[in-house]
Amino acid sequence: MIFLLLIFSIVFLDQLSKILIKYFLFPYEKIDIIGSFLRFTYIENSGIAFGINTSEYHIYITILTIIAILIFIYYFINLKNENYYEKVGLSFIIGGAIGNAIDRFLVLIPSSNYAGVVDFIDMPNLLYYIGIASNPRWFIFNIADTSITIGVVIYFISQYKVVSSDESSRNI
């Protein structure tokens, strides 16, 4: 039940933030939140991660997104071991994927006034400051993207913990 609440909370916060951004900002308008470190810059990404243009294949990307969500939900429901952190990680991933899938679906409805996934969190690219990247700003993203990233990190850490505890039990 707590995992379902986490998924719905992520979807709710993601969609609420996107509605507020669309309401209060014009496309490409920027407002500084914490100086120039954290800005809200409203864009609609018609592609996929990191601005990769897939606009010609939007219907296929949307269908693949829905299929991926269903696979994650199936996997989540059928987990054999009760690893709490694995379920937390999957909940973050599912919540974020649903948040972005809603935007992708709305693009298919012309009257919805969506041209792509709403992105707005604009931060500096730390790789630029150590000489690895050429762009001083990171790709603009949203709460759903953040949720997916957090979920992947938690999921992989939970898998490492499971493997580590399995190996330590064999050494006894």
N, CA and C of each residue as an Amber inpcrd file, in Angstrom:
protein
   516
   0.8200000  -1.2050000   0.0000000   0.0000000   0.0000000   0.0000000
   0.8590000   1.2620000   0.0000000   1.9450000   1.2310000   0.7860000
   2.8260000   2.4020000   0.8400000   3.4760000   2.6590000  -0.5150000
   3.7360000   1.5860000  -1.2670000   4.3650000   1.7310000  -2.5770000
   3.3920000   2.3670000  -3.5710000   2.1320000   2.0010000  -3.4840000
   1.1040000   2.5980000  -4.3310000   0.9650000   4.0880000  -4.0160000
   1.0080000   4.4340000  -2.7500000   0.9470000   5.8380000  -2.3260000
   2.1510000   6.6100000  -2.8740000   3.3240000   5.9970000  -2.8390000
   4.5260000   6.6380000  -3.3790000   4.3770000   6.8820000  -4.8780000
   3.8990000   5.8940000  -5.6060000   3.7050000   6.0480000  -7.0560000
   2.7270000   7.1770000  -7.3520000   1.5790000   7.1740000  -6.6830000
   0.5750000   8.2160000  -6.9340000   1.0680000   9.5910000  -6.5090000
   1.8450000   9.6700000  -5.4370000   2.3940000  10.9620000  -4.9880000
   3.3430000  11.5340000  -6.0270000   4.1830000  10.6830000  -6.5930000
   5.1260000  11.1350000  -7.6200000   4.3760000  11.6270000  -8.8490000
   3.3950000  10.8550000  -9.3060000   2.6140000  11.2610000 -10.4830000
   1.8910000  12.5800000 -10.1940000   1.2970000  12.6990000  -9.0100000
   0.5710000  13.9220000  -8.6470000   1.5070000  15.1310000  -8.6240000
   2.6440000  15.0260000  -7.9390000   3.5860000  16.1500000  -7.8570000
   4.1480000  16.5080000  -9.2270000   4.4350000  15.4960000 -10.0270000
   4.9540000  15.7420000 -11.3680000   3.9270000  16.4950000 -12.2120000
   2.7060000  16.0060000 -12.2380000   1.6810000  16.6410000 -13.0710000
   1.2970000  18.0260000 -12.5430000   1.2120000  18.1770000 -11.2260000
   0.9050000  19.4920000 -10.6440000   1.9950000  20.4970000 -11.0140000
   3.2490000  20.0940000 -10.8980000   4.3490000  21.0110000 -11.2300000
   4.2930000  21.4080000 -12.7060000   3.9640000  20.4780000 -13.5720000
   3.8990000  20.7750000 -15.0040000   2.7230000  21.7030000 -15.3260000
   1.5990000  21.4840000 -14.6650000   0.4400000  22.3600000 -14.8670000
   0.7720000  23.7790000 -14.4270000   1.4150000  23.9130000 -13.2720000
   1.7890000  25.2380000 -12.7650000   2.7940000  25.9280000 -13.6920000
   3.7660000  25.1760000 -14.1810000   4.7570000  25.7530000 -15.1040000
   4.0750000  26.2300000 -16.3790000   3.1830000  25.4070000 -16.9380000
   2.4690000  25.8000000 -18.1650000   1.5840000  27.0290000 -17.9330000
   1.0440000  27.1380000 -16.7250000   0.1380000  28.2450000 -16.4140000
   0.8990000  29.5620000 -16.1850000   2.0150000  29.4950000 -15.4780000
   2.6950000  30.7150000 -15.0590000   3.8460000  31.1610000 -15.9600000
   4.3450000  30.2900000 -16.8130000   5.4690000  30.6620000 -17.6750000
   5.1150000  30.5030000 -19.1500000   5.7440000  31.3170000 -19.9610000
   5.6600000  31.1610000 -21.4000000   6.7560000  30.1900000 -21.8370000
   6.5800000  29.5300000 -22.9890000   7.6560000  28.6540000 -23.4610000
   8.9950000  29.4010000 -23.5320000  10.0190000  28.7720000 -23.0330000
  11.4040000  29.2550000 -22.9850000  11.6190000  30.3960000 -21.9870000
  10.5930000  30.7620000 -21.2440000  10.7720000  31.7780000 -20.2030000
  11.5300000  31.1510000 -19.0340000  12.4110000  31.9470000 -18.4210000
  13.2360000  31.4720000 -17.3110000  12.9670000  32.3190000 -16.0740000
  12.9440000  31.6490000 -14.9220000  12.9400000  32.3900000 -13.6600000
  13.9870000  31.7560000 -12.7480000  14.7580000  32.6170000 -12.1140000
  15.7680000  32.1390000 -11.1820000  15.0990000  31.7490000  -9.8730000
  15.4220000  30.5680000  -9.3860000  14.8970000  30.0800000  -8.1180000
  15.9600000  30.2390000  -7.0330000  17.1550000  29.7460000  -7.2990000
  18.3080000  29.9350000  -6.4100000  19.3950000  30.5750000  -7.2730000
  19.3070000  31.8850000  -7.4240000  20.2360000  32.5810000  -8.3130000
  20.2050000  31.9560000  -9.6890000  21.3700000  31.8560000 -10.3250000
  21.4140000  31.1890000 -11.6290000  21.7290000  29.6990000 -11.4740000
  21.9070000  29.2480000 -10.2110000  22.1860000  27.8320000  -9.9890000
  20.9760000  26.9770000 -10.3450000  19.8130000  27.3370000  -9.8080000
  18.5770000  26.6060000 -10.0990000  17.5930000  27.5670000 -10.7380000
  17.2190000  27.2350000 -11.9620000  16.2290000  28.0270000 -12.7040000
  15.0750000  27.1220000 -13.0950000  13.9240000  27.7340000 -13.2940000
  12.8250000  27.0580000 -13.9620000  12.7420000  27.6530000 -15.3560000
  12.9510000  26.8110000 -16.3530000  12.8830000  27.2070000 -17.7560000
  11.8850000  26.2790000 -18.4260000  10.7890000  26.8520000 -18.9040000
   9.7080000  26.0380000 -19.4670000  10.0100000  25.6620000 -20.9190000
  10.1280000  24.3500000 -21.1530000  10.2320000  23.8320000 -22.5190000
   9.3130000  22.6190000 -22.6390000   8.9860000  22.2640000 -23.8520000
   8.2670000  21.0240000 -24.1220000   9.1530000  20.1840000 -25.0370000
   9.5640000  19.0470000 -24.5230000  10.4910000  18.1590000 -25.2160000
   9.7010000  17.1480000 -26.0400000   9.7620000  17.2910000 -27.3620000
   9.0230000  16.3650000 -28.2390000   9.7910000  15.0690000 -28.4620000
  11.0210000  15.0080000 -27.9530000  11.8380000  13.8110000 -28.1290000
  11.8460000  12.9590000 -26.8730000  12.9930000  12.3450000 -26.6250000
  13.1580000  11.5060000 -25.4390000  14.2870000  12.1010000 -24.6030000
  14.8730000  11.3140000 -23.7530000  15.9010000  11.7780000 -22.8250000
  16.9890000  12.5830000 -23.5340000  17.4670000  13.6100000 -22.8450000
  18.5540000  14.4620000 -23.3150000  18.2270000  15.1660000 -24.6320000
  16.9350000  15.3770000 -24.8940000  16.5240000  16.1190000 -26.0690000
  16.7080000  15.3970000 -27.3910000  16.8830000  14.0840000 -27.3580000
  17.0420000  13.3190000 -28.6000000  15.7290000  13.3990000 -29.3770000
  15.7940000  13.9000000 -30.6000000  14.5880000  14.1530000 -31.3860000
  13.9950000  12.8510000 -31.9280000  12.7880000  12.5550000 -31.4730000
  12.0490000  11.3830000 -31.9760000  10.6440000  11.7890000 -32.4100000
  10.4670000  13.0730000 -32.7240000   9.1180000  13.5850000 -32.9970000
   8.4140000  12.8490000 -34.1450000   9.1720000  12.3370000 -35.1090000
   8.5490000  11.5870000 -36.2100000   7.9510000  10.2740000 -35.7310000
   8.4330000   9.7740000 -34.6020000   8.0270000   8.4630000 -34.1010000
   7.2740000   8.5660000 -32.7810000   6.6340000   9.6960000 -32.5520000
   6.0240000   9.9500000 -31.2460000   5.0200000   8.8670000 -30.8370000
   4.1890000   8.4340000 -31.7480000   3.1890000   7.4160000 -31.4140000
   3.8750000   6.1180000 -30.9760000   4.9650000   5.7570000 -31.6420000
   5.6800000   4.5270000 -31.2970000   6.3760000   4.6550000 -29.9390000
   6.9660000   5.8110000 -29.6870000   7.6220000   6.0530000 -28.3920000
   6.5800000   6.0000000 -27.2740000   5.4110000   6.5630000 -27.5180000
   4.3350000   6.5310000 -26.5170000   3.8890000   5.0990000 -26.2420000
   3.7060000   4.3230000 -27.2890000   3.3020000   2.9150000 -27.1230000
   4.3840000   2.1370000 -26.3760000   5.6480000   2.3400000 -26.7540000
   6.7530000   1.6560000 -26.0590000   6.8320000   2.0650000 -24.5860000
   6.5520000   3.3310000 -24.3020000   6.5530000   3.8100000 -22.9150000
   5.4730000   3.0920000 -22.1080000   4.2870000   2.9670000 -22.6850000
   3.1880000   2.2940000 -21.9860000   3.5210000   0.8100000 -21.7780000
   4.1030000   0.1810000 -22.7860000   4.5000000  -1.2290000 -22.6460000
   5.5520000  -1.3790000 -21.5430000   6.5230000  -0.4800000 -21.5100000
   7.5690000  -0.5370000 -20.4730000   6.9620000  -0.3650000 -19.0800000
   6.0130000   0.5440000 -18.9450000   5.3430000   0.7400000 -17.6480000
   4.6240000  -0.5360000 -17.2310000   3.9110000  -1.1580000 -18.1620000
   3.1980000  -2.3970000 -17.8500000   4.1590000  -3.5170000 -17.4450000
   5.3080000  -3.5810000 -18.0980000   6.3150000  -4.5910000 -17.7360000
   6.8370000  -4.3260000 -16.3250000   7.1400000  -3.0730000 -16.0120000
   7.6150000  -2.7330000 -14.6660000   6.5560000  -3.0470000 -13.6080000
   5.2940000  -2.7450000 -13.9090000   4.2160000  -3.0450000 -12.9590000
   4.0870000  -4.5580000 -12.7630000   4.1450000  -5.3090000 -13.8500000
   4.0740000  -6.7710000 -13.7630000   5.2230000  -7.3110000 -12.9060000
   6.4140000  -6.8310000 -13.1670000   7.5870000  -7.2550000 -12.4010000
   7.4190000  -6.8970000 -10.9250000   6.9470000  -5.6890000 -10.6680000
   6.7370000  -5.2150000  -9.3000000   5.7480000  -6.1140000  -8.5550000
   4.6410000  -6.4320000  -9.1810000   3.5920000  -7.2530000  -8.5640000
   4.0840000  -8.6710000  -8.3090000   4.9220000  -9.1890000  -9.1980000
   5.3560000 -10.5800000  -9.1140000   6.7170000 -10.7830000  -8.4600000
   7.2090000  -9.7840000  -7.7460000   8.4870000  -9.9550000  -7.0520000
   8.3880000 -11.0930000  -6.0500000   9.2980000 -12.0230000  -6.1370000
   9.2930000 -13.1680000  -5.2240000   9.8780000 -12.7940000  -3.8650000
  11.0400000 -12.1270000  -3.8850000  11.6210000 -11.7580000  -2.5990000
  11.0500000 -10.4180000  -2.1550000  10.9820000 -10.2190000  -0.8960000
  10.3770000  -9.0120000  -0.3450000  11.4480000  -7.9880000   0.0200000
  12.2100000  -7.5610000  -0.9490000  13.2270000  -6.5470000  -0.7390000
  12.5430000  -5.1760000  -0.7650000  12.4460000  -4.5500000   0.3980000
  11.7600000  -3.2670000   0.5610000  12.3510000  -2.2110000  -0.3750000
  13.6690000  -2.0960000  -0.4180000  14.3090000  -1.0500000  -1.2130000
  14.1660000  -1.2910000  -2.7110000  14.0920000  -2.5560000  -3.1180000
  13.8410000  -2.8500000  -4.5170000  12.4640000  -2.3090000  -4.9100000
  11.4840000  -2.5080000  -4.0440000  10.1350000  -1.9990000  -4.3300000
  10.0750000  -0.4730000  -4.2850000  10.8490000   0.1350000  -3.3940000
  10.9090000   1.6000000  -3.3570000  11.4870000   2.1090000  -4.6780000
  12.6010000   1.5180000  -5.1110000  13.2110000   1.9230000  -6.3760000
  12.2640000   1.7670000  -7.5470000  11.5950000   0.6280000  -7.6230000
  10.6370000   0.4010000  -8.7110000   9.4610000   1.3710000  -8.6310000
   9.0390000   1.7210000  -7.4200000   7.9430000   2.6850000  -7.2600000
   8.3290000   4.0490000  -7.8290000   9.5610000   4.4880000  -7.5550000
  10.0390000   5.7530000  -8.1200000  10.0840000   5.6810000  -9.6420000
  10.5760000   4.5690000 -10.1820000  10.6690000   4.4090000 -11.6400000
   9.2760000   4.4110000 -12.2690000   8.3540000   3.6460000 -11.6960000
   6.9930000   3.5590000 -12.2490000   6.2890000   4.9160000 -12.1590000
   6.4030000   5.5850000 -11.0140000   5.7710000   6.9000000 -10.8550000
   6.2870000   7.9020000 -11.8710000   7.5920000   7.9460000 -12.0530000
   8.1770000   8.8680000 -13.0270000   7.7930000   8.5190000 -14.4550000
   7.7850000   7.2380000 -14.7580000   7.4160000   6.8060000 -16.1160000
   5.9580000   7.1520000 -16.4250000   5.0890000   6.9700000 -15.4480000
   3.6730000   7.3320000 -15.6600000   3.5350000   8.8410000 -15.8510000
   4.2690000   9.6270000 -15.0540000   4.2170000  11.0860000 -15.1890000
   4.5730000  11.5500000 -16.5820000   5.6600000  11.0280000 -17.1310000
   6.0550000  11.4200000 -18.4930000   5.1480000  10.8090000 -19.5520000
   4.6070000   9.6140000 -19.2800000   3.6930000   8.9730000 -20.2390000
   2.4030000   9.7910000 -20.3910000   1.9560000  10.3910000 -19.3080000
   0.7550000  11.2410000 -19.3920000   0.9940000  12.3730000 -20.3860000
   2.1560000  13.0260000 -20.2790000   2.4840000  14.1080000 -21.2210000
   2.5600000  13.5790000 -22.6510000   3.1930000  12.4330000 -22.8280000
   3.3130000  11.8600000 -24.1780000   1.9400000  11.5580000 -24.7700000
   1.0430000  11.0490000 -23.9250000  -0.3190000  10.7690000 -24.3790000
  -1.0410000  12.0640000 -24.7460000  -0.8770000  13.1030000 -23.9320000
  -1.5550000  14.3760000 -24.1950000  -1.0970000  15.0210000 -25.5000000
   0.1260000  14.7510000 -25.9250000   0.6070000  15.2630000 -27.2110000
  -0.2620000  14.7380000 -28.3510000  -0.8010000  13.5340000 -28.1930000
  -1.6140000  12.9090000 -29.2360000  -3.0110000  13.5230000 -29.3310000
  -3.3830000  14.3520000 -28.3500000  -4.6910000  15.0140000 -28.3440000
  -4.4710000  16.4910000 -28.6720000  -4.7560000  16.9030000 -29.9150000
  -4.4430000  18.2750000 -30.3350000  -5.0260000  19.3630000 -29.4200000
  -6.2100000  19.1570000 -28.8900000  -6.8360000  20.1780000 -28.0550000
  -6.1860000  20.3080000 -26.6700000  -5.2660000  19.4050000 -26.3260000
  -4.6240000  19.4510000 -25.0100000  -3.5610000  20.5370000 -24.9250000
  -3.1300000  21.0540000 -26.0790000  -2.1220000  22.1120000 -26.1220000
  -0.7590000  21.6420000 -25.5980000  -0.4430000  20.3650000 -25.7920000
   0.8690000  19.8180000 -25.4140000   1.6530000  19.5410000 -26.6870000
   2.9130000  19.9890000 -26.7230000   3.7860000  19.7160000 -27.8700000
   4.8620000  18.7000000 -27.5080000   4.9280000  18.3220000 -26.2460000
   5.9260000  17.3640000 -25.7770000   5.8730000  17.2590000 -24.2670000
   6.7860000  16.5160000 -23.7150000   6.8860000  16.3670000 -22.2610000
   7.3500000  17.7000000 -21.6830000   6.6430000  18.1880000 -20.6800000
   6.9890000  19.4660000 -20.0570000   8.2200000  19.2700000 -19.1680000
   9.2570000  20.0310000 -19.4670000  10.4850000  20.0400000 -18.6750000
  10.7030000  21.4600000 -18.1650000  11.3110000  21.5920000 -16.9840000
  11.4970000  22.9380000 -16.4480000  12.6530000  23.0940000 -15.4680000
  13.1830000  22.0320000 -14.9160000  14.2630000  22.1560000 -13.9330000
  15.5750000  22.3480000 -14.7040000  16.2090000  23.4880000 -14.4730000
  17.3770000  23.9110000 -15.2400000  18.5240000  24.1690000 -14.2600000
  19.5540000  23.3220000 -14.3270000  20.6790000  23.4070000 -13.3860000
  22.0070000  23.4250000 -14.1380000  23.0800000  23.8440000 -13.4410000
  24.3910000  23.8270000 -14.1110000  24.8780000  22.4080000 -14.3440000
  25.6910000  22.2750000 -15.3590000  26.3190000  20.9970000 -15.6950000
  27.6570000  20.9440000 -14.9710000  27.7270000  20.1880000 -13.8930000
  28.9540000  20.1170000 -13.1080000  30.1190000  19.5570000 -13.9110000
  29.8280000  18.7410000 -14.9270000  30.8920000  18.1890000 -15.7810000
  31.6020000  19.2920000 -16.5680000  30.8960000  20.3800000 -16.8520000
  31.4810000  21.5220000 -17.5580000  32.5850000  22.1600000 -16.7150000
  32.3400000  22.2540000 -15.4260000  33.2660000  22.9480000 -14.5360000
  34.5260000  22.1420000 -14.2150000  34.5230000  20.8590000 -14.5560000
  35.7480000  20.0770000 -14.3900000  36.3590000  19.7360000 -15.7560000
  35.8230000  20.3770000 -16.8060000  36.4240000  20.2660000 -18.1290000
  36.0260000  19.0610000 -18.9550000  34.9790000  18.3460000 -18.5540000
  34.5760000  17.1440000 -19.2900000  33.5040000  17.4470000 -20.3420000
  32.6550000  18.4420000 -20.0890000  31.5590000  18.7600000 -21.0020000
  31.7130000  20.1850000 -21.5250000  31.0880000  20.4750000 -22.6670000
  31.2230000  21.8020000 -23.2710000  30.0570000  22.7320000 -22.9620000
  28.9660000  22.2050000 -22.4430000  27.7880000  23.0300000 -22.1500000
  27.7160000  23.3280000 -20.6510000  27.6440000  24.6060000 -20.2660000
  27.6090000  24.9330000 -18.8340000  26.2790000  24.5960000 -18.1410000
  25.2290000  24.3270000 -18.9040000  23.9340000  23.9680000 -18.3060000
  23.6270000  22.5150000 -18.6400000  23.0150000  21.8090000 -17.6820000
  22.5870000  20.4300000 -17.8960000  21.3230000  20.4510000 -18.7300000
  20.8920000  19.3070000 -19.2160000  19.6340000  19.2150000 -19.9500000
  18.4940000  19.5640000 -19.0030000  17.5020000  20.2600000 -19.4990000
  16.3480000  20.6410000 -18.6750000  15.5040000  19.3920000 -18.4550000
  15.0270000  19.1980000 -17.2250000  14.3140000  17.9770000 -16.8770000
  13.1350000  18.2960000 -15.9810000  12.4530000  17.2630000 -15.4760000
  11.2620000  17.4670000 -14.6490000  11.2770000  16.5260000 -13.4440000
  10.2310000  16.5640000 -12.6570000  10.1480000  15.7310000 -11.4550000
  10.0930000  14.2460000 -11.8260000   9.4070000  13.9120000 -12.9140000
   9.3400000  12.5110000 -13.3510000  10.7350000  11.9840000 -13.6980000
  11.5200000  12.7790000 -14.4100000  12.8820000  12.3710000 -14.7590000
  13.7170000  12.1530000 -13.4940000  13.5700000  13.0720000 -12.5510000
  14.2930000  12.9610000 -11.2790000  13.8790000  11.6970000 -10.5480000
  12.6020000  11.4170000 -10.5470000  12.0780000  10.2210000  -9.8820000
  12.6460000   8.9490000 -10.5020000  12.6910000   8.9080000 -11.8160000
  13.2360000   7.7290000 -12.4990000  14.7120000   7.5480000 -12.1350000
  15.4620000   8.6340000 -12.1350000  16.8890000   8.5600000 -11.7970000
  17.0910000   8.0760000 -10.3640000  16.3480000   8.6510000  -9.4280000
  16.4360000   8.2230000  -8.0240000  16.0580000   6.7460000  -7.9120000
  15.0030000   6.3480000  -8.6100000  14.5570000   4.9590000  -8.5790000
  15.6020000   3.9940000  -9.0990000  16.2660000   4.3440000 -10.1870000
  17.3090000   3.4790000 -10.7480000  18.4600000   3.3300000  -9.7510000
  18.8660000   4.4280000  -9.1240000  19.9490000   4.3670000  -8.1370000
  19.5500000   3.4740000  -6.9590000  18.3610000   3.6920000  -6.4090000
  17.8900000   2.8740000  -5.2850000  17.7940000   1.3990000  -5.6900000
  17.2620000   1.1510000  -6.8780000  17.1170000  -0.2300000  -7.3550000
  18.4780000  -0.9220000  -7.4430000  19.4530000  -0.2690000  -8.0670000
  20.7680000  -0.8940000  -8.2080000  21.4540000  -1.0870000  -6.8600000
  21.3000000  -0.1320000  -5.9600000  21.8640000  -0.3100000  -4.6170000
  21.1940000  -1.4920000  -3.9250000  19.8790000  -1.6190000  -4.0770000
  19.1760000  -2.7440000  -3.4470000  19.6520000  -4.0710000  -4.0130000
  19.9830000  -4.1060000  -5.2910000  20.4910000  -5.3320000  -5.9030000
  21.8880000  -5.6530000  -5.3950000  22.6880000  -4.6410000  -5.1960000
  24.0290000  -4.8390000  -4.6590000  23.9510000  -5.3950000  -3.2450000
  23.0360000  -4.8450000  -2.4380000  22.8660000  -5.3180000  -1.0630000
  22.4400000  -6.7770000  -1.0480000  21.5320000  -7.1680000  -1.9520000
  21.0620000  -8.5560000  -2.0230000  22.2200000  -9.4680000  -2.4100000
  22.9950000  -9.0760000  -3.4230000  24.1290000  -9.8870000  -3.8610000
  25.1660000  -9.9780000  -2.7430000  25.4530000  -8.8560000  -2.0760000
  26.4450000  -8.8470000  -1.0000000  26.0300000  -9.7370000   0.1560000
  24.7620000  -9.6780000   0.5430000  24.3160000 -10.5130000   1.6600000
  24.2650000 -11.9940000   1.2660000  23.9520000 -12.2900000  -0.0030000
  23.9800000 -13.6760000  -0.4730000  25.4140000 -14.2210000  -0.4380000
  26.3710000 -13.4150000  -0.8800000  27.7730000 -13.8650000  -0.8960000
  28.3120000 -14.0310000   0.5160000  27.9490000 -13.1390000   1.4210000
  28.4470000 -13.2480000   2.7940000  27.8490000 -14.4600000   3.5080000
  26.6080000 -14.8350000   3.1580000  26.0140000 -15.9970000   3.7810000
  26.6580000 -17.2920000   3.2800000  27.1980000 -17.2600000   2.0480000
  27.8900000 -18.4390000   1.5040000  29.2660000 -18.6270000   2.1670000
  29.8400000 -17.5380000   2.6310000  31.1700000 -17.6150000   3.2280000
  31.1530000 -18.1000000   4.6750000  29.9950000 -18.2970000   5.2380000
  29.8960000 -18.7140000   6.6280000  30.0900000 -20.2030000   6.7590000
